[in-house]
Amino acid sequence: MGLVQIAQHADDLDRAAEFYTVLLEREPAARFDPPGLLFFDLDGVRLLLDREAPSSLVYLRVDNVHEALERLDGIVDVVSHPHVIFTHEDDTLGPADHEEWQAFITDSEGNTVGLVAFQRP
């Protein structure tokens, strides 16, 4: 069993496409409008932005949370600034001997999105 798709609410597909293109540093994979669906490919897992979907808390892996926030400067509200959640001692939930950094932002559609990076201390 594996994860295939995550859905996130989006009122305005054009606005969401612009926002997520900057955040993910890739163009949308597909758009079907009507009925109001926008897809991004996240390395084999689809992120669906859908007018009918409920809001969910999605955590996205980025190379560096500080750099991601710089790239998004002026187009997001920061809910929680970058901070270390914990250091992974083994590979159970992340790469061993790496700190897990997280920050939280509000996307263009009002959803909270977590940004996660794994970095050596």
C-alpha positions as YAML, in Angstrom:
chain: A
units: angstrom
residues:
- id: 1
  name: MET
  ca: [0.00, 0.00, 0.00]
- id: 2
  name: GLY
  ca: [1.25, 3.47, -0.74]
- id: 3
  name: LEU
  ca: [0.13, 7.06, -0.83]
- id: 4
  name: VAL
  ca: [-1.30, 8.08, -4.21]
- id: 5
  name: GLN
  ca: [-2.90, 11.50, -3.73]
- id: 6
  name: ILE
  ca: [-3.46, 14.30, -1.24]
- id: 7
  name: ALA
  ca: [-6.30, 16.78, -1.79]
- id: 8
  name: GLN
  ca: [-6.25, 20.38, -0.62]
- id: 9
  name: HIS
  ca: [-8.98, 23.01, -0.93]
- id: 10
  name: ALA
  ca: [-8.52, 25.79, -3.50]
- id: 11
  name: ASP
  ca: [-11.12, 28.46, -4.32]
- id: 12
  name: ASP
  ca: [-9.09, 30.04, -7.15]
- id: 13
  name: LEU
  ca: [-7.18, 27.56, -9.33]
- id: 14
  name: ASP
  ca: [-5.18, 30.26, -11.13]
- id: 15
  name: ARG
  ca: [-4.03, 31.79, -7.85]
- id: 16
  name: ALA
  ca: [-3.29, 28.34, -6.40]
- id: 17
  name: ALA
  ca: [-1.35, 27.35, -9.54]
- id: 18
  name: GLU
  ca: [0.84, 30.45, -9.24]
- id: 19
  name: PHE
  ca: [1.44, 29.91, -5.53]
- id: 20
  name: TYR
  ca: [2.24, 26.20, -5.70]
- id: 21
  name: THR
  ca: [4.45, 26.67, -8.79]
- id: 22
  name: VAL
  ca: [6.64, 29.00, -6.72]
- id: 23
  name: LEU
  ca: [6.53, 26.80, -3.62]
- id: 24
  name: LEU
  ca: [7.17, 23.49, -5.37]
- id: 25
  name: GLU
  ca: [9.43, 24.90, -8.08]
- id: 26
  name: ARG
  ca: [7.52, 22.97, -10.75]
- id: 27
  name: GLU
  ca: [4.60, 23.53, -13.06]
- id: 28
  name: PRO
  ca: [1.21, 21.83, -12.60]
- id: 29
  name: ALA
  ca: [0.99, 18.34, -14.11]
- id: 30
  name: ALA
  ca: [-2.68, 18.63, -15.18]
- id: 31
  name: ARG
  ca: [-5.76, 20.80, -14.90]
- id: 32
  name: PHE
  ca: [-9.40, 19.87, -15.43]
- id: 33
  name: ASP
  ca: [-11.72, 22.86, -15.24]
- id: 34
  name: PRO
  ca: [-14.57, 22.14, -15.04]
- id: 35
  name: PRO
  ca: [-14.88, 20.53, -12.54]
- id: 36
  name: GLY
  ca: [-12.10, 22.57, -10.86]
- id: 37
  name: LEU
  ca: [-9.12, 20.24, -10.36]
- id: 38
  name: LEU
  ca: [-5.43, 21.14, -10.46]
- id: 39
  name: PHE
  ca: [-2.67, 18.54, -10.03]
- id: 40
  name: PHE
  ca: [1.02, 18.70, -9.14]
- id: 41
  name: ASP
  ca: [3.27, 15.64, -9.23]
- id: 42
  name: LEU
  ca: [5.23, 15.33, -6.00]
- id: 43
  name: ASP
  ca: [7.64, 12.60, -7.09]
- id: 44
  name: GLY
  ca: [4.88, 10.07, -7.72]
- id: 45
  name: VAL
  ca: [2.29, 11.38, -5.24]
- id: 46
  name: ARG
  ca: [-0.35, 13.70, -6.65]
- id: 47
  name: LEU
  ca: [-1.20, 16.95, -4.90]
- id: 48
  name: LEU
  ca: [-4.77, 17.76, -5.95]
- id: 49
  name: LEU
  ca: [-6.04, 21.30, -5.49]
- id: 50
  name: ASP
  ca: [-9.82, 21.02, -5.66]
- id: 51
  name: ARG
  ca: [-12.64, 23.53, -5.19]
- id: 52
  name: GLU
  ca: [-14.70, 20.86, -3.42]
- id: 53
  name: ALA
  ca: [-12.00, 19.38, -1.15]
- id: 54
  name: PRO
  ca: [-11.83, 20.22, 2.54]
- id: 55
  name: SER
  ca: [-8.75, 21.92, 3.90]
- id: 56
  name: SER
  ca: [-6.11, 19.57, 5.24]
- id: 57
  name: LEU
  ca: [-2.73, 20.04, 6.89]
- id: 58
  name: VAL
  ca: [-0.14, 19.00, 4.32]
- id: 59
  name: TYR
  ca: [3.56, 18.75, 5.15]
- id: 60
  name: LEU
  ca: [5.87, 19.26, 2.16]
- id: 61
  name: ARG
  ca: [9.56, 18.39, 2.11]
- id: 62
  name: VAL
  ca: [11.84, 21.21, 1.02]
- id: 63
  name: ASP
  ca: [15.63, 21.34, 0.86]
- id: 64
  name: ASN
  ca: [15.85, 24.20, 3.35]
- id: 65
  name: VAL
  ca: [12.94, 25.86, 5.18]
- id: 66
  name: HIS
  ca: [14.74, 29.20, 5.44]
- id: 67
  name: GLU
  ca: [15.38, 29.32, 1.68]
- id: 68
  name: ALA
  ca: [11.80, 28.26, 0.93]
- id: 69
  name: LEU
  ca: [10.47, 31.13, 3.05]
- id: 70
  name: GLU
  ca: [12.81, 33.57, 1.29]
- id: 71
  name: ARG
  ca: [11.49, 32.36, -2.09]
- id: 72
  name: LEU
  ca: [7.91, 32.87, -0.84]
- id: 73
  name: ASP
  ca: [8.59, 36.24, 0.78]
- id: 74
  name: GLY
  ca: [5.69, 38.59, 0.20]
- id: 75
  name: ILE
  ca: [3.22, 35.93, -0.95]
- id: 76
  name: VAL
  ca: [2.69, 33.95, 2.28]
- id: 77
  name: ASP
  ca: [1.89, 34.57, 5.89]
- id: 78
  name: VAL
  ca: [4.22, 32.70, 8.21]
- id: 79
  name: VAL
  ca: [2.25, 30.90, 10.91]
- id: 80
  name: SER
  ca: [5.32, 29.42, 12.63]
- id: 81
  name: HIS
  ca: [8.89, 30.40, 11.82]
- id: 82
  name: PRO
  ca: [11.57, 27.75, 11.14]
- id: 83
  name: HIS
  ca: [12.53, 25.73, 14.17]
- id: 84
  name: VAL
  ca: [14.05, 22.33, 14.97]
- id: 85
  name: ILE
  ca: [11.43, 19.77, 15.99]
- id: 86
  name: PHE
  ca: [13.96, 17.11, 16.98]
- id: 87
  name: THR
  ca: [17.12, 15.31, 15.90]
- id: 88
  name: HIS
  ca: [16.68, 11.85, 14.40]
- id: 89
  name: GLU
  ca: [18.87, 9.30, 16.18]
- id: 90
  name: ASP
  ca: [17.96, 6.56, 13.67]
- id: 91
  name: ASP
  ca: [16.13, 6.23, 10.35]
- id: 92
  name: THR
  ca: [12.69, 5.47, 11.84]
- id: 93
  name: LEU
  ca: [11.05, 8.81, 10.94]
- id: 94
  name: GLY
  ca: [13.79, 10.59, 9.02]
- id: 95
  name: PRO
  ca: [17.48, 10.34, 8.16]
- id: 96
  name: ALA
  ca: [19.68, 9.42, 11.12]
- id: 97
  name: ASP
  ca: [21.81, 12.19, 12.62]
- id: 98
  name: HIS
  ca: [19.74, 14.94, 10.97]
- id: 99
  name: GLU
  ca: [17.72, 17.72, 12.56]
- id: 100
  name: GLU
  ca: [14.15, 18.04, 11.41]
- id: 101
  name: TRP
  ca: [13.31, 21.68, 10.70]
- id: 102
  name: GLN
  ca: [9.71, 22.77, 10.29]
- id: 103
  name: ALA
  ca: [7.92, 26.01, 9.47]
- id: 104
  name: PHE
  ca: [4.24, 26.62, 8.80]
- id: 105
  name: ILE
  ca: [2.73, 29.00, 6.26]
- id: 106
  name: THR
  ca: [-0.70, 29.95, 4.97]
- id: 107
  name: ASP
  ca: [-1.07, 29.25, 1.24]
- id: 108
  name: SER
  ca: [-2.91, 31.41, -1.28]
- id: 109
  name: GLU
  ca: [-6.18, 29.62, -0.45]
- id: 110
  name: GLY
  ca: [-6.03, 30.00, 3.34]
- id: 111
  name: ASN
  ca: [-4.75, 26.47, 4.08]
- id: 112
  name: THR
  ca: [-1.94, 25.87, 6.54]
- id: 113
  name: VAL
  ca: [1.03, 24.09, 4.96]
- id: 114
  name: GLY
  ca: [3.96, 22.62, 6.86]
- id: 115
  name: LEU
  ca: [7.44, 22.87, 5.35]
- id: 116
  name: VAL
  ca: [9.91, 20.19, 6.47]
- id: 117
  name: ALA
  ca: [13.66, 19.88, 5.87]
- id: 118
  name: PHE
  ca: [16.23, 17.42, 7.18]
- id: 119
  name: GLN
  ca: [19.65, 18.94, 7.85]
- id: 120
  name: ARG
  ca: [22.81, 17.84, 9.59]
- id: 121
  name: PRO
  ca: [23.44, 19.85, 12.78]
...
